[in-house]
Amino acid sequence: MKFLAILFILFCGSNFVSTAERDAAITEAELVRRTQELYDAVVPGNQVPWKKYFANDCIFADEKGRTMDKTKLVADITPMPAGYSGAIKIEQVQSRIYDNVAVLSYDANEKETIFGQELRARYHVMDTWLRRDGNWQIIASQAHRYYEDPAVGKTDPKKFPDFIGAYGLAPGQIRTVIAEGDSLFVERSGKKDQLFPEASELFFRKGIEGRILFRYDNNGKVDALIDRRNNEDVVWRKVAN
């Protein structure tokens, strides 16, 4: 009887340990630590953490639109050239952690110095971690870059008369370009947006990806407004001055 009691205790004890081990999910703090270790390895081109924390069958989609497997991803981690330096810090972290799956969502804020000139960029990244055989690794990662307005350049109000007028896309679809002092605006259906100059003939609207430019015909007259989106053009033809 004592022997059976001892076996029962041992059985329950072993089940208790295995259950505890099974339920011990990774913490957000540990995911953040590992992720920051990955980014700290980018500048020196240290591939070790990338080999360690990415699963062999991972899918990695970066902000440039490239989709890579682990071999290509690791090969992409190389030291920055001479004269280049930088750092990437993660912020705005959110996580969802379950038994064998964890999702980490965060912003990656990059600061890069190129021969003394500083550049900054912000990315949003979503990593999915998977536990297999007790080992947590990233099985999928996707990043995109936040849109940032370009620097405002100098305007040339002397060119405004060339731009002012109405532009048509289709019947009933009209945009009007007007000037107010040294500022240029585009108006459609009662909504008016300022056109900020990137160059004297190239404009953007704040918070809106794309560019507005004006096309000149062979006679030197503006005949169209070009709404350039992701390197593709929507052409609005000038219908009135």
N, C-alpha and C positions, 0 to 999 in steps of 0.2 A: 504493500500500500504506500509506504514511504517512497518507494522507487517511482511509482506512478505519479505521486505528488511532485517529486523532484522533476520528472519529465515534463509535467504540466507547467511548472514554473519556468523551466528552461524554454519551453515552446512559446509561452506568452512573452517571456523576456526577449527572445529572438524576434518575434513578430513586432514587438514594441520598437525595437531598434530599427528594423527594416522600414517600418511605417514612418518613423521620424526621419529617416534618411530620404524616403520617397517624398515626404511633404516639405523638406527643407529647400524651398525655391531660392534662387539667387536674389539678392537684394538690389534695389535701384542704385544704391551707393556703389556696389561692386560693378554694376554695368557701366556707371559713369566713370569709375576708375579705369576700367579696361578700355573704354572708348577714348578717354583722354590719352591713355598710353599709346593707342593707335595713332592719334593725331600728333603727339609729340615725336613720333618716329618718322614723320613725313619729311621734315627738313633735312635730317641727316641721311635719309634714305634707308633707314633700318627696317628690313623686311621681316625680322623675327616676330614681332607682335602680330603682323598681318598673316603670317603663316600659322600662328598659334590660335588666333581668335576667329578666323574665317574657316568655315567648313569646306571640305574638299569639293563638295557639290554645290557651293554657294552660287548665287546670282547677284551681281553688283551692277547697278545702273547709276551712272554719275550725272553731274549737272550738265555735261556736254552732250548728253544723249547716247553715250557709249554703254553697251551692255557687255560685261566681262565675266568670265569664269575665274576661278581662283588663280590659275596659272598666269593669265593675262593681268589680273589685278596686282599680284605680287610683283610681276615684272615691271609694272608701272611705278612702283615705289623706288625711286632713285634719288641720290643726293641732289640738292639744289645747286645750280651753277655758282661759280665764284662771283661775289658781288651781290648775291641774292641771300636773303634771310627772311624769317617770318615765324609766325606762330598761329595756331588755331585753337580757340577755346570754346568749349561747349557751354551753352546756357539754355534757359527756358525748357528744362527737362520735364518730360512726362513719361510715365511708364505704365504698362499693364503686364502683370506677372502672374503666370499660372503654373501648373505643375511642371510641365516640360517645355513651355513656350513663354518667352518674354518679348515684349515690344518696347523699344526705346525711341522716343520722339524728342528731337532737340534741334536747336539752332547751333550752327558752327560758324563762329565769327573769326574771319581770317584777316590777319594783318601781315602784309608782305612788304619788304623793303628791297628796292632794286637800285643799287648804287646810290643809296642815300634818299631815294624818293619813296614815300610811303603810299601804299595802295591798300584799300580795304574792300572786303566782300562779305556778304552774309548768305548762308545756305541753310536750308532746312533738310534734315535727314531723318529717315525712318529705318531703324534696324530691327530685324526679327532674329532673336536668339532662340536656338533649339538645344535642348539637353538630350544627348544620346550617350549611353554608357557612362552616365555621371558627368559628362563633359559638356559645358555650355559653349556654343560657338554660334557665330552669325551665319544664318542660312540664306538671308536675303537682305539687301540694303539698297535704298533708293534715295537720291539727293536731287534737289533743285535749287537754283540760285534765285534769291529774291531780286525783283526788279528794282533798279535804282535809276533815278533821273540822271541824265548827263549834266555836265557843268554848263551853266548858262554863258553863252558867248556874247559877242557884241552885235547889236542890231544896226541896220542901216536904213533909217526912215526914208532916205531918198529913193529907195526901191519900193516903198509901200504902194505908190500909185500903180506899179506893175501888177501887184498882187490883189489889190482891191477889186471886188466884183462878185458875181454869182457863178456858182459852179454846179452843174447838174450830173447826176448819176443815172437817173431814169426819170420818166414822167412823174412829177410831184415830189421828187427827191432833190432838194436844193440845199446847198451850203453857201453861206455868204461870208466873205472875208471883209472885215472893216478895220479901220485904224482909229485909235484914240490916242492922240499925242504921239509918243514914241513907242506905243505898244500896238501889237497886232492881235486881232481876235478872229475866231471862226465861229459862226452862229448857225445853228440848225434847229428848227422846230422850237424856237424860243430859248434854247440853251446856248449860252455863250462861253467859250473856252479861250483863255489867252494862249497865244502861240509864243513860246519862249525860243529865242534864237540859240541854236547850237553853232551855226555859222550864218552868214548874211542871207543865205537862201535856203537854209535848212532849219526846221523848227520842230518843237515837241510840245506836248501838253503834259503838265505835271501829273504824275501818277498813272499815266497811260502809256503802255509800251507801244513803240512805233515812232515814225517820223512823218512830218508834213513837209513836202517840198513842192516847188513850182517849176513847171516845165515850160521852156521857151521854144517857140517854133522857129522856122528858118528865117523869119523876118524880125526876130528879136522881141517878139511879143509873147506874153504868157498865155498859153492856150489850155493849160490844165493844172489842177491841183492833184498831187499824188499823195495818197494815204498809204504809206509803206508799213506793212505789218509783217514782221518775221521774214523780211527780205522778199515779200510779195507785194505787188502794187494794186491798189484800187484806184482807178483813174476817174476823177471828176472833171468833166470838160467845161471850159469857161463858156457861159451862155450870155453874160452881160457884164459890162464894166461898171 
